Amino acid sequence: MKDSLCDEEIHFPPYDANQLRNILKQRAEKAFRDGILDGDTIPLCSAFSAEESGSARQALKLLYKAGDLA
C-alpha cells in the first residue's frame, strides 16, 4: 500500500481489521457523542477497509461518511 505525505512517499503495511477497529474506536471517542454510532458501525468500517486495502485513511473516511449520514 502506498500513501503520500506532501512530496514524499511513505509506505505503510496494511492494517488488519482488529488494528483498524482500535484506531477507529480512539477517533470515534473524540468525534462522536455517546450513543450516536450503532454498535456495528466501527466493526463494519474496519472490516470493509481491511478487506479492500488495510488503509487507516480509508477506514476513517468510511467512519466519517457513516457519521455524516447519521
C-alpha positions in Angstrom: 0.0 0.0 0.0 1.3 3.4 -0.9 0.3 6.6 0.9 1.7 10.0 0.4 2.5 13.0 2.6 3.5 16.1 0.8 6.2 15.3 -1.8 7.4 12.2 0.0 6.0 8.7 -0.4 5.7 6.8 2.8 4.9 3.1 2.7 2.7 1.6 5.4 2.0 -2.1 5.8 -1.7 -2.8 5.6 -3.6 -2.9 8.9 -5.8 -5.8 9.8 -9.4 -5.4 10.9 -8.6 -5.5 14.6 -5.9 -2.8 14.3 -8.3 -0.7 12.3 -11.1 -1.2 14.8 -8.8 0.1 17.6 -7.8 3.1 15.5 -11.5 3.9 14.7 -12.5 3.5 18.4 -10.0 6.0 19.5 -11.1 8.5 16.9 -14.8 7.9 17.5 -14.5 8.5 21.2 -13.4 12.1 20.4 -15.5 12.7 17.4 -19.0 11.4 18.4 -21.2 11.7 21.4 -22.1 8.5 23.3 -24.9 6.6 21.7 -24.6 8.1 18.3 -22.9 5.2 16.5 -24.6 1.8 16.2 -22.5 -1.0 17.7 -21.8 -2.4 14.3 -20.5 0.8 12.7 -16.9 0.6 13.7 -16.5 -3.2 13.1 -18.1 -2.8 9.6 -15.9 0.1 8.6 -12.8 -1.7 9.8 -13.7 -5.0 8.1 -14.5 -3.3 4.8 -11.3 -1.3 4.8 -9.2 -4.3 5.9 -10.6 -6.4 3.2 -10.1 -3.8 0.5 -6.8 -2.1 1.3 -5.9 -2.2 5.0 -5.7 1.6 4.9 -6.5 3.6 8.1 -7.2 6.6 5.9 -9.9 4.7 4.1 -11.4 3.3 7.3 -11.6 6.9 8.7 -13.3 8.1 5.5 -15.9 5.3 5.9 -16.4 6.3 9.6 -16.7 9.9 8.6 -19.3 9.1 6.0 -21.3 6.9 8.5 -21.3 9.8 11.0 -22.3 12.3 8.2 -25.3 10.0 7.3 -26.3 9.6 10.9 
